[in-house]
Amino acid sequence: MITVVIADDQMLTREGIRTILDLEDDLEVVGVARHGGEACELVARLRPTLVIMDVQMPEMDGITALKQIKQFAPETYVLMLSTFLEDDYIVEGMASGASGYLLKDMDVDRMIAAIRDTVSGQFILPSAVASKLAIRLAQMAKGQPSAQVSYASVQLTEREKELAELVIKGCNNREIATAMYITEGTVRNYISNLYGKLGVEDRVQAIMRLQSLV
């Protein structure tokens, strides 16, 4: 069972998400919070599998709560939730340990799939968010010449280049598998090899490095 805490200052949003998730046999909403402080208290007491955390909330915002949760409950997955595509929020959330980013207008089925994918170890980044993040990280990387490498220097195969383009677009492992006509297990192997060649440890770092390729 995947246990979930929902943190959002808007009652209609948090109750709406709770109603949707509670209809699923493998998902259980164990608590709801109106702000980051309440979310931290619930996580400390209930130790949920995952938190859906609104970025902008009164008293304590989602980014601050994320940082605190990752200090005392690093095993808890946190998906950031927002209406906005603010560059600073995206970058700080990812850098602070978020497992992905959800938009409030996301299709219900995709949100449910994103939760399950997160718990299975995937990094969740909708294409609109991935695009904003990639542009921002590329801009940051321009000031770091040592981080800029070429495809030739890292010796990516044609399949790895194809994979890289899909990673930059924010595709998850299932979507990559479909696009490349391979299994998800093979995708994981490709991604592991790609990380090794790029010298990175996660998808955010991979996007940053790939965007800096010359």
C-alpha positions in Angstrom: 0.0 0.0 0.0 1.3 3.5 -0.9 0.4 5.9 1.9 0.1 9.5 0.9 0.0 12.9 2.7 -1.4 15.9 0.7 -0.3 19.4 1.5 -2.1 22.3 -0.1 -3.6 25.4 1.3 -6.6 25.2 -1.0 -9.3 22.9 0.5 -10.8 22.0 -2.8 -7.5 21.0 -4.2 -6.4 18.8 -1.4 -9.8 17.2 -0.9 -10.2 16.7 -4.6 -6.9 14.9 -4.8 -7.7 12.8 -1.7 -11.0 11.7 -3.2 -9.3 10.7 -6.5 -6.5 8.8 -4.8 -8.7 7.0 -2.3 -10.5 5.3 -5.2 -7.4 3.4 -6.0 -6.8 0.0 -4.3 -3.1 0.6 -3.8 -3.2 4.2 -2.6 -4.3 5.5 0.8 -4.4 9.1 1.8 -3.4 9.1 5.5 -3.4 12.8 6.1 -3.9 16.3 4.7 -2.1 19.5 5.6 -2.9 23.2 5.0 0.7 24.3 5.0 4.3 23.1 5.2 4.4 23.0 9.0 1.5 20.7 9.2 2.9 18.5 6.5 6.2 18.1 8.4 4.2 17.2 11.6 2.2 14.6 9.7 5.3 13.0 8.0 7.1 12.8 11.3 4.1 11.0 12.9 2.7 8.9 10.1 5.9 8.2 8.0 3.9 8.1 4.7 5.4 6.6 1.5 4.9 9.9 -0.4 3.9 13.5 0.1 2.2 15.6 -2.6 3.5 19.1 -1.6 2.1 22.4 -3.0 4.9 24.8 -3.6 3.2 28.0 -2.4 1.5 27.8 1.0 1.1 30.2 3.9 3.1 29.9 7.2 5.6 27.5 5.6 6.0 27.0 1.9 6.5 23.7 0.2 10.2 24.1 -0.6 11.0 24.8 3.1 8.9 21.8 4.2 10.6 19.6 1.6 14.0 20.5 3.0 12.9 19.7 6.5 11.2 16.4 5.6 14.3 15.2 3.7 16.4 15.8 6.9 14.3 13.6 9.2 12.6 11.3 6.7 14.8 10.9 3.7 13.0 7.8 2.6 9.8 9.7 2.0 9.2 10.6 -1.6 8.0 14.2 -2.2 6.3 15.3 -5.4 6.0 19.1 -5.7 2.6 20.4 -6.9 2.0 23.8 -8.5 -0.1 25.8 -10.9 3.0 27.8 -12.0 6.1 27.0 -14.0 8.5 29.1 -11.9 12.1 28.4 -12.8 13.4 29.1 -9.3 10.9 26.8 -7.7 11.6 24.0 -10.1 15.4 24.2 -9.7 15.3 24.6 -5.9 12.8 21.8 -5.5 14.8 19.4 -7.5 18.1 20.4 -5.8 16.4 19.9 -2.4 15.5 16.3 -3.0 12.1 16.3 -4.6 11.3 13.2 -6.6 9.4 15.1 -9.3 7.0 17.9 -10.1 3.3 17.7 -10.8 1.1 20.4 -12.3 -2.4 21.0 -10.9 -4.0 20.7 -14.3 -2.4 17.3 -14.9 -4.7 14.6 -16.2 -6.0 12.4 -13.3 -4.7 9.1 -14.8 -1.2 10.7 -15.3 -1.1 11.9 -11.7 -1.9 8.5 -10.4 0.6 6.9 -12.7 3.2 9.5 -11.6 2.7 8.5 -8.0 3.2 4.8 -8.7 6.2 5.6 -11.0 7.8 7.7 -8.2 7.6 4.9 -5.7 9.1 2.5 -8.2 12.1 4.8 -8.4 11.4 7.0 -11.4 11.9 10.7 -11.6 8.7 12.6 -12.5 9.1 15.6 -14.8 6.2 16.6 -17.1 7.5 17.8 -20.5 6.5 21.5 -19.8 8.5 21.4 -16.5 11.4 19.6 -18.1 11.7 22.2 -20.8 11.7 25.1 -18.3 14.2 23.2 -16.2 16.5 22.4 -19.1 16.6 26.0 -20.2 17.4 27.3 -16.8 20.1 24.7 -16.1 21.6 25.3 -19.5 21.9 29.0 -18.6 23.5 28.1 -15.3 25.9 25.8 -17.0 27.1 28.5 -19.4 29.1 30.0 -16.6 30.9 26.7 -15.9 33.1 25.9 -19.0 34.4 22.7 -17.4 30.9 21.2 -17.4 30.6 21.6 -21.1 31.4 18.5 -23.1 30.6 17.3 -26.6 28.8 14.2 -27.8 32.1 13.0 -29.2 34.0 13.4 -25.9 31.5 11.2 -24.0 31.1 8.8 -27.0 27.4 8.4 -26.9 26.0 5.8 -29.3 23.1 6.6 -31.6 20.6 4.9 -29.3 22.0 6.8 -26.3 21.6 10.1 -28.2 18.0 9.1 -28.9 17.5 8.3 -25.2 19.1 11.6 -24.3 16.6 13.6 -26.3 13.7 11.8 -24.6 15.2 12.4 -21.2 15.5 16.1 -22.0 11.9 16.2 -23.0 10.9 14.8 -19.6 9.7 11.4 -20.7 9.5 8.8 -17.9 10.9 5.2 -18.3 7.6 3.8 -19.7 7.3 6.6 -22.3 11.0 6.1 -23.3 10.4 2.3 -23.6 7.4 2.9 -25.9 9.2 5.5 -28.1 12.3 3.3 -28.5 10.5 0.0 -28.7 12.4 -1.6 -25.8 11.5 -2.8 -22.4 11.6 -0.6 -19.3 14.4 -2.9 -17.9 16.5 -2.0 -21.0 15.7 1.6 -20.5 17.0 1.5 -17.0 20.2 -0.1 -18.2 20.6 2.5 -20.9 20.0 5.3 -18.4 22.5 3.8 -16.0 25.1 3.7 -18.8 24.3 7.2 -19.8 24.7 8.5 -16.3 28.1 6.8 -16.1 29.3 8.4 -19.4 28.0 11.9 -18.4 29.4 11.6 -14.9 26.1 12.3 -13.2 23.9 10.6 -10.6 20.3 11.6 -11.4 18.0 12.9 -14.1 18.3 16.6 -13.1 22.1 16.4 -13.4 21.7 14.5 -16.7 19.5 17.2 -18.2 21.9 19.9 -17.1 24.8 18.1 -18.6 23.0 17.2 -21.8 21.8 20.8 -22.3 25.4 22.0 -22.0 26.7 19.7 -24.7 28.3 21.6 -27.6 
